[in-house]
Amino acid sequence: MRQRFTVCQRPALTESEKLMNPKLGVVGLWLGCLVVVGPMRAAETNAVAGRVGVYDSRAVAFAWFSSDTQMAQLKEQMAAGRAAQAAGDETTFKEYSTRLRAKQDQIHREMFSTAPADEAMAALKGRIQEIEQAAGVSTLVSKWDEPAMKNHQGAEKVDVTDKLVRAFINPTEKQLKSIEAIEKATPLTLEKCDELIKKGEI
């Protein structure tokens, strides 16, 4: 069994992206992440060998971050950081701040650009086979993973984004609008995304 790891790749923010801008409140809080594009098994049945599950890693990263588990962990870390600051423990406070900032920057890369949603997919590790079987596909590939997509040029592509999203959350109306905005937006290149992160614009 082997796994593929993706790296992916957009210009100035569109209206759809502005909708997702943390400064404008849709994705507020902190974020974090890395895309295990599903396991590729040597022996697949003929029924699914020509079908590949394709997903938008940005929407999957959003769903993973929005899940109850991630929200609980985030709140716990933020509370610990505030407690350290209140106690005058600046060293610990700075450690939490640095850690949270790194998470936020990474999730921004995943949601605004095409960086792989590795932590999200890793969290689904035990359910990947079940999802593949339900969709009738042999493997899962991020639509932004160009090398992997080229390897499956002749295969039928089945969009499994919604299945992966719902493995993390039962989207509210607001979350559905956010996901729709994410999927409609053209992703930033990683270079452009990093540039905007450094400027504090996302």
Residue, then its C-alpha position, 0 to 999 in steps of 0.5 A: m500500500r502506498q500513499r500520494f502526498t500532494v502540493c498544490q497551487r491563485p492571483a488577487l482575491t475575488e468576491s468569493e474569496k473575500l467572503m472567506n477572508p477571516k478578517l471579514g468574519v466568515v472563517g474567523l478564529w485560528l486554523g491548521c493542517l497537510v493531503v493524504v490522497g487516499p491509499m492506492r491498492a494494487a488489486e482493485t475490482n474491475a468494477v471500480a478500477g476505472r473510476v477515481g474519486v476527486y475532491d476539492s481539498r479546500a472544502v475538505a480542509f474547511a470542514w475538518f477545521s469546522s468539526d466539533t473536535q477541531m473547534a474544541q481543541l482550538k478553544e482549549q489551546m486558546a484558553a491555555g494561552r490566555a491563562a499563561q498570559a494572565a499568570g505572567d508566563e510570557t514564555t508559554f504564552k508566546e509558545y501557544s501564540t506561535r503554534l496557533r499562528a502557524k496553524q492559522d497560516q497553514i489552514h489559510r494555505e489549504m483553504f485559499s490555495t491548493a496546499p494538501a489537506d493532509e491532517a483532514m485526510a489523515a483524520l479520515k484514514g480509518r474511513i477511506q475504504e468505506i468512502e471509496q466503496a460507497a462512491g464506487v471508486s478505486t482511490l481518492v485524489s485532490k483535484w489540485d494534485e496535478p501529477a496524480m490527476k495525470n496518472h488517472q487521465g483516462a479514468e472516470k472522475v467522481d466528485v466525492t467532495d461532499k462525502l468527505v465534507r460530511a464525514f466531518i460536519n453536517p453543514t449549516e446553511k452558513q457553512l454550505k455558503s462558505i463551501e460554495a464560495i470556496e469551490k467557486a473561487t480560483p485558488l491562489t498559487l502557494e507563492k501568492c498565498d504566502e505573500l498575502i499571509k506575510k502581509g497579513e491580508i489573509 
